[in-house]
Amino acid sequence: MYRTILVCLDAAERVDRLMDVALPLAARHGAHLVGLHVMPSALADLATEISVDYLEATRRAMRHAATALKAAFDERVARDGGVSAEWRCEEPTSPDYARAVTRHALCADLVVVAQSHTSEWNGGGIVTDVLFETGRPILFVPREGRFAEIGRYPVVAWNGTREAARAAFDALPLLAGADLVRVLSIDPHRGGGREGLAPGDDLAASLARHGLTVETATTYSGEITAGDALLNHLAEVGADLLVMGCYGHSRIREMLFGGVTRKILREMTAPVLMSR
């Protein structure tokens, strides 16, 4: 069970989409819901000197936006009712927004965030810091669509690695309500026959011991990328949740994630739980 769920609210237009996911999860698990807004630094991305008046006006605008977010959070909590909740707002003393989020995420069972709105997703920022520095699972909510119920038809992306295993077992509280859990392997022949990689059938058997109904599937990307093959499979089976490990080549903040991870972060069509 998830007992503390942190939902990161950065913009008014994404409050309802995120709360549509976070509130039912908190209710289902009897969890305490923490709404977090970290105000961006008023000094970030400024290449020239600015006046004190301009700085103060910027800070007032940010505080006004934070107040509006709190009101929206409180209204949704009151409307849905029955959920233990609190609001946190932080104005960091440095421009490192992600580091401030990380401090709160360290003590959460699950972190709910919106899909990045950047056109290029090459890692860095909130994902790098929260995933790599806290070890907490992150549930990404796509920028399009509303997802009031997730986890009835999940797909677990499986390649037999540590990251994939971590994600699968971090997702168990979400999988508990599934009608059917699909364990999907993509291009297993590309593993090169390496010893020590657990096959999908082993994971399926382990998940079934938790009382889940599980089936395994294998698909081959052929002339498309593995990321496209994964997205196609999600559409074909009507998946409402993807569970996958997060892969990267280094721990530096400007890291490049693995190709499939990067593809899903850019083009997700259903909520995605990632762990590392």
Residue pairs with C-beta under 8 A, 6 or more apart in sequence:
1 29
1 30
1 31
1 173
2 25
2 29
2 31
2 109
2 110
2 173
3 29
3 30
3 31
3 32
3 109
4 31
4 32
4 34
4 107
4 108
4 109
4 110
5 22
5 25
5 26
5 29
5 31
5 32
5 33
5 34
5 108
5 109
5 110
5 111
5 112
6 34
6 36
6 104
6 105
6 108
6 110
6 111
6 112
7 18
7 19
7 22
7 33
7 34
7 35
7 36
7 111
7 112
7 113
8 18
8 36
8 37
8 38
8 101
8 111
8 112
8 113
8 114
8 126
9 15
9 18
9 35
9 36
9 37
9 69
9 72
9 73
10 37
10 38
10 114
11 69
11 114
12 65
12 68
12 69
12 72
14 114
14 143
15 69
15 72
15 73
15 76
16 72
16 76
16 146
17 114
17 141
17 145
17 146
17 147
18 112
18 113
18 114
18 141
19 73
19 76
20 146
20 147
20 148
21 112
21 139
21 141
21 147
21 148
21 150
21 271
22 33
22 112
23 33
23 76
23 77
23 80
23 83
24 148
24 149
25 31
25 110
25 112
25 174
26 32
26 33
26 83
26 84
26 85
27 80
27 82
27 83
28 177
29 173
31 83
31 84
31 109
32 84
32 85
32 86
33 77
33 83
33 84
33 85
33 86
34 85
34 86
34 87
34 88
34 104
34 108
35 69
35 70
35 73
35 77
35 85
35 86
35 87
35 88
36 88
36 89
36 90
36 101
36 104
37 66
37 69
37 70
37 87
37 88
37 89
37 90
38 89
38 90
38 91
38 92
38 97
38 100
38 101
39 62
39 63
39 65
39 66
39 89
39 90
39 91
39 92
40 62
40 95
40 97
41 92
41 94
41 95
41 97
42 55
42 58
42 59
42 62
43 55
43 95
44 95
44 97
59 91
62 91
63 91
66 89
69 89
70 87
70 89
73 85
73 87
74 87
77 83
77 85
88 104
90 100
90 104
92 99
92 100
97 125
97 126
98 125
98 126
98 128
98 129
98 130
99 129
101 126
101 129
101 130
102 129
102 130
102 133
102 134
105 111
105 130
105 134
105 136
106 134
106 136
108 136
109 136
109 173
110 136
110 137
110 138
110 139
110 173
111 130
111 134
111 136
111 137
111 138
111 139
112 138
112 139
112 141
113 126
113 130
113 138
113 139
113 140
113 141
114 140
114 141
114 143
115 140
115 141
115 142
115 143
115 265
115 268
116 125
116 127
116 265
116 266
117 143
121 257
121 262
121 265
121 266
122 254
122 256
122 257
122 262
123 248
123 254
123 255
123 256
123 257
123 262
124 253
124 254
124 255
125 253
127 138
127 246
127 257
127 265
127 274
128 248
128 253
128 255
129 253
130 136
130 138
131 138
131 246
131 274
131 275
131 276
132 248
132 251
132 276
135 275
135 276
136 275
137 167
137 170
137 171
137 273
137 274
137 275
138 273
138 274
138 275
139 174
139 271
139 272
139 273
140 265
140 268
140 271
140 272
140 273
140 274
141 147
141 271
142 268
142 269
142 270
142 271
144 269
145 269
147 240
147 270
147 271
149 240
150 174
150 240
150 241
150 270
150 271
151 174
151 175
151 176
151 177
151 178
151 240
151 241
152 177
152 178
152 179
152 240
153 178
153 179
153 180
153 182
153 237
153 238
153 239
153 240
153 241
154 171
154 174
154 175
154 178
154 181
154 182
154 239
154 240
154 241
154 242
154 243
155 182
155 183
155 184
155 233
155 234
155 237
155 239
155 241
155 242
155 243
156 164
156 167
156 168
156 171
156 175
156 181
156 182
156 183
156 184
156 203
156 207
156 243
156 244
157 164
157 167
157 184
157 186
157 230
157 242
157 243
157 244
157 245
157 260
158 164
158 168
158 183
158 184
158 185
158 200
158 203
159 185
159 186
159 188
159 191
159 197
159 245
160 191
160 197
160 198
160 199
160 200
161 197
161 245
161 247
162 245
163 245
163 246
163 247
163 275
163 276
164 244
164 245
165 198
165 203
165 245
166 245
166 275
166 276
167 243
167 244
167 245
167 246
167 273
167 274
167 275
167 276
168 203
168 207
168 243
170 273
170 275
171 241
171 243
171 273
171 275
172 207
172 210
174 241
174 243
174 273
175 181
175 207
175 210
175 212
175 243
176 210
176 211
176 212
178 212
178 213
179 213
180 213
180 214
180 215
181 204
181 207
181 212
181 213
181 214
181 215
182 214
182 215
182 216
182 217
182 237
182 239
183 200
183 203
183 204
183 207
183 214
183 215
183 216
183 217
184 200
184 216
184 217
184 218
184 219
184 230
184 233
185 199
185 200
185 216
185 217
185 218
185 219
186 218
186 219
186 220
186 221
186 226
186 229
186 230
186 233
187 219
187 220
187 221
187 226
187 229
188 199
188 200
188 218
189 220
191 197
200 216
200 218
201 216
204 214
204 215
204 216
205 214
207 214
208 214
217 233
219 229
219 233
220 229
221 228
221 229
222 229
224 232
225 259
225 260
225 263
226 259
226 260
227 259
227 260
227 262
227 263
227 264
227 267
228 263
230 242
230 260
230 263
230 264
231 263
231 264
231 267
231 269
233 239
234 242
234 269
234 270
235 269
239 270
240 270
240 271
241 270
241 271
241 272
241 273
242 264
242 268
242 270
242 271
242 272
242 273
243 272
243 273
244 260
244 261
244 264
244 272
244 273
244 274
245 274
245 275
245 276
246 257
246 261
246 274
246 275
246 276
247 257
247 258
247 260
247 261
247 276
248 255
248 256
248 257
248 258
248 261
248 276
249 255
249 256
249 258
256 262
257 265
261 274
264 272
265 272
